[in-house]
Amino acid sequence: TIVRVMEEVGVDKSVVFAMSTTTRRSIEMAQAAVERFPDRLIPYVYALPSYERPVLEQIKWAISTLGFKGIKIHAGECSLAEYVIDPVIELAGRLGIPCLIDCMGQHDAIERMAKTFPETRIIVAHMGKYLCTDEALIDRFLALAQAHHNLFLDASGVALPWKIREAVRRLGASRIIFGTDGPHRKPDVVTYARLELEKIRMLKLSPEDEAAILGGSIARLLGM
């Protein structure tokens, strides 16, 4: 289980969400996990449009009634076009919760959302793109975050760790958030998560900056 991995790696709390399923089912799965481990897991709702029913009310219910703390969006399954995703981004700002968005390198889409919804706090997964080795693209996301203070950067799946240190220098550790992007089975779920943690520790940041990235930043963002 995720909690077993957390215990072996030394992680106190984790954000959890289901993907590749409907919004309704994602709520059910995350809620079931949190009910088993209420002191360890923090639920996000997965936003995915449905032909069967509008999902905005489901998202609102999960946040307002069940206490979900954020929204997850993945460009691999959900278009970031304004006519699709903007109602979700607007709702997040209105409810005061963050959106974690894997934009798959779509810099212009994040820029548009940051400008259009300055009250919505957007966490850009993987500092822009998973396992990206294009420094120029990462630099564009760093510059974007410098220009828009409602943007935060998730440091999971970052293939160029020194760019995380640069992000701390340019944005401050309060805008950088640790994640594992797990569970991943290669090499195994525990080793994968441990390597993500070690990637932050190997940067040799100040104790204050490291503590912020490993928990303080997201705790403040979620009002915990």
N, C-alpha and C positions, 0 to 999 in steps of 0.2 A: 504494500500500500504506500501511498504518498507519505503518510506519517512515519512509516518504518524508514523510508529513505531519509526523511527529515532528521530522525533520531540518530541515524548512522553518520550523517554529514554534520550535524550540529546546527540545524535550523529550527528556530523556535516556532515561527508561524509562517504560513504560506497562503498566498492567494491561489484559489482554485476555480476552474471553470471547465465546462465540457465544450467540445468543438465537433464539427462535422455532424451536427444534429440540429434539430429545430430549437428555437428559442425556448419553447415550452419544456422540451425534454432536457435542455441544458439547465433550466431552473430546477427541475426535479432531481437531476443527478447531483448538482452542487449542493442543494439543500440536504439531500440524504447524507452526503459526506460530512457536511458541517454538523448535522445532528449527532453524528457519531463522535466527532472531535471538535466540539464548539470552541475550545480554548486554543486550538491549533490552526484551524482553517478559516479563511476569509473568502466568502463567495463573490464572484463576478457573474453577471448574466451575459450570455452570448447573444449578440444581435444578428439575426439572419432573417431577411424578408421571407414571407410565406405567401404562396398563392391561396392558401386555405383561409387565413385569417390575418388581420393586422397584428403586428407584434408590439406596437408601442404600449398598449395597455398591459401586456404581459410584462414588459420591461419595467414599467412604472409600478406594477403590483409587486414584483420581486424586490424592488428597491424600497418602496414606501411601506410595504406590509411585512415582507420577509427579512428586511434588513440587509439586502445585498449591497455591497460597497462600491461596485464599479461595473463598467460595461466593457466587454471584449468584442473587437471587430477585426476580422481577417479578410484582407483584400483577395485572398485566394478563393473565398466563398461568397463574398459580398462586395458588390461594386461600390467604389468610393465616389461615384458621380453624385452631384448635389441633389438630383431628383430622387435618389435612393437613400442616401445616408444622412442628409442634413436634418431630418426630423429627429433622428436618434442623437446627433451631436447637440442639437438645441435642447432636447429633453435632459441630457446629462448636465448641461449648464444650469438649467432651471432647477434641477434636483440637487445640485451641488456635489456631484460625484464625477470621478475621472473616467475617461475613455482610454483604454489600452488598445492601440491600433497597430496591427502589422500591415503596413502599407506596401510592403514588398518593393521598396525603393521609389514609390511614387511621390517624389518631393513636391511636385506642383499641387497634388491633392491635399497634402498636409498643410502647405502654405495657404491654400484657399480656406481650409477649415479654421486654421489659426486666426486668419484675418476676419472671417465671417462670424466666428463665435469666440470672441476674446474672453468671455466669462467661463468657457468650458475648458477644463484642464485636460490636455491631451498627452498621454504617454506614448511616445513613438517607440515601438518595439524594435529591438536590435540596433538602436541608434540609426535606424533608417532601412536597413535591409539585412536579412539573415546571412551570416557568414560572408559579408561583403568584404572584398579585397580592393575595392575601388576607393582609394583615399579621397579622390576628388568628390565623389558622391557623399561620403561621410562628412567631408568638410562643408558641403552644401547644407546638410542637416544641422550641423553645429552652428553655422551662420544663421540658419532659420530660427533655431532655438534662442540664439542671442537676440534676435529681432523681436521675438514673441515670447513674453514671459509666461504665457499659459502652456508652453510646451515643456515637457520633461522627457528625458531619454532613458529607456530601459537598456541595461548593459548586457543582457543575455545574448548568446549567439553572436558575439562580436569577435571577428577573426583577427582584428588588429588591436590587441589590448592597449597599446600605447595611445590609441585614440581616446580611450576612456580617461586616461590621465590628462590628456589635452582638454577633454570635455569638462573635467573638474576645474581646470585652470580657467577656462573661458566662461563657464556657466556657474560654477560653484557646486559643491557636492550635494547641496539640497535639491538640485535639479536632475541628479543621476540616481537611478534605481536599480538595485541588484535583482536579478532573476536567473532562473535555471533553464527556462523553456522546456523543462522536463514534464513527465518522465520520458527519457530516451533509452532505448535498449542497447545501444552501442556506445562504449564497450559493455556497460551494464548501467542500470538506473542509478545506482549509488555512485559509481565512479564518475558518471557524466555530471551529476549534480555537484560532486566534490570538486571537479575540475573548474566548474563555473565559479565556485567560491574561492578557490585558490587563485584564479585569474585576477580577482580583485585584490587579494592579499599580496600577491607578487608585485603589485604596483608600488608598494611601500609608501602609501599615502600617510598623511598625518592621522593619528588615532581618531581625531574628530571627524575628518573627512571619510575615513573608512567606516566609522560607525554610522554616519549619515547614509552612505550608500547601502550598507548592509541592513538597514532597517529604519533609521530615523527619518529619512526622506519620505518613504511610503507611509510610515505611521502618521506623519503630519498631514500628508495629502489625504489620507483617509479619515482624519480626525480621531485618531486612536490615542 
